[in-house]
C-alpha cells in the first residue's frame, strides 16, 4: 500500500461525499452522503485551526475544535 494513496482516498471521501470546500478562507460543507450511509465524521486542519465535521442524513455540524496536546496526538 502506498501512503500517498491513503491521502488521495481521504480527500475523495471528504471532498466528494463530505462536500468540503473553502470559500473566502472559511471551510464549508455541502455533503452528498449516499442514501445508505447513516453518518460521516472527520477532522481536519486549515490555516492553523482544527475543525470537526459530523454529517448525518438529517443535519450537518462543522465546528472549530480547541487544540491541546492530547487532541493532536
N, C-alpha and C positions, 0 to 999 in steps of 0.2 A: 504494500500500500504506500503510495506516495503522499507525503504530508501536504503538499500543495493542493492535492485533490480534495482533501478534507475541508480546506478553506473554501474552495470552489463550491463544494456541496453545501456548506453552511450558508454561503451567500445566495445560492439558488433557492434554498428554503426560506431564508429570512427576507430577501428582496422579492422573490417570486410569490410565495404563499403568504408571507407576513406583510408584504406591501410596504416595506421600509424604504423611505426616501428622505431626502434632506432638502428643505426649501428655506432660503434666506437664513441659513445657519441653524435651523431648527429641525430635529427629526420629526417625522410624521408617519402615520400608518394608514394604509388603505388595503387591509387584508383581503385575501382571496382563498380562504380555507375551503378545502374540498368538503362536500356535504357530510361525509362520514367521519371527519375529524371533529372531535369534541373541543380541543384546545391546542394552543401552541404557546410556549413560554421561552423567552430568550433574553439575554443581557448583552449589552454592547457598550463600548466606549466611543465617545465622539467629542472631539475638542476638549479633552481633559476631564470630561464628566462621564459618569457611568449611568446608563439607563436600563430599565427593566420593562419588558413588554409582556403583557398577559392577554392573549387573544382567545376569544370564545366565539361561538356562533351568534350569541345574543349581545355581547358587549366587548369593547376593547379598552385596555388600560395601558398607557405609556407614562412612566414616571421616572424622575431623576432619583438615583439612589445615592445616599451619602456614603462615600468610600471610607473604609477604615482598613487596618491591616488584616483583620480577619476575613473581610469580604473579597479581598484581592488575591488571596492565596488559594 
